[in-house]
Amino acid sequence: MENIMDRVFYEKVGRVGIISLNMVGDNNRSDPTSYHALNEALLKVRDDEDVWAIVLQPAPGKKDFSVGADLNKENFMEIATQGYGSYLENDMTTPKPIVCAIHGWTIGEGFGFMLACDITIAHPDTKFWLNESQRGIAPVNIPVNLTKKIGYSNAMAFMVPGDKKDINWAVDVGLIARDNVCQPDEDVRDVALAYATRITELCAPMAIQGVKAAAWETSNGHEDEAITKALWAKEMTIESKDLQEALDAWKEGRPAVFKNE
């Protein structure tokens, strides 16, 4: 396991890259160093051809996924004025699927981390709070990403005046898929790793990346670009060895073994 700036742990399990948030305190507050560490880890998984899926999770021992920015005045003002942020929130950092594992509180910037992931696995004890307006600051990416996911009315009702919500609310508004809420006695990190591993075992990487690119562009209102990327991905998969492997495996009645080729 690699320790990045004492803020993020990074390791690979099979074809899955695991980014564990080890930020300030047992509630995972993000300070300026946290963003640098997270971004370094994101670049690692983006550029590693042996990583086909990613898990973003709280490090073992952390009671919350993340309660957002450290409200220490010096840290907070540096974050706010210097424009620190994670690559997760600004663009599609990687076409590889990112599975987010959350438990405890998911607040502010931590909520933004979750929104930027593709699939979220949640423990039933998860609670949500977007309290920026109560702290006197206007967030940038969170309102945009949240509205895309749950619609204008639901997003505004959550953000203003900023009431705390539980897992039932998240399921009801479509933020979390009902099937992706784990059992109370399960460790959400284990469930997320099993989910990501299943992706790497069942799906061809090029096909998954094409699906994500098309879906991501569509969710951002770029339908023409979505079609362009989907067609590009289709051409790549048609010419791939993985497609031939899938066809052979189906004919022979066995699981396909993909190689990202």
Secondary structure as UniProt FT lines:
FT   STRAND          2..4
FT   TURN            5..7
FT   STRAND          8..13
FT   TURN            14..15
FT   STRAND          16..21
FT   TURN            25..28
FT   STRAND          29..30
FT   HELIX           32..47
FT   TURN            49..50
FT   STRAND          53..58
FT   TURN            60..61
FT   STRAND          68..69
FT   HELIX           73..82
FT   HELIX           87..90
FT   STRAND          98..102
FT   STRAND          105..107
FT   HELIX           108..115
FT   STRAND          119..122
FT   TURN            124..125
FT   STRAND          127..129
FT   HELIX           132..135
FT   HELIX           141..150
FT   HELIX           152..159
FT   STRAND          165..166
FT   HELIX           167..172
FT   TURN            173..174
FT   HELIX           178..180
FT   TURN            184..185
FT   HELIX           188..202
FT   HELIX           205..219
FT   TURN            220..221
FT   HELIX           223..238
FT   HELIX           241..252
//
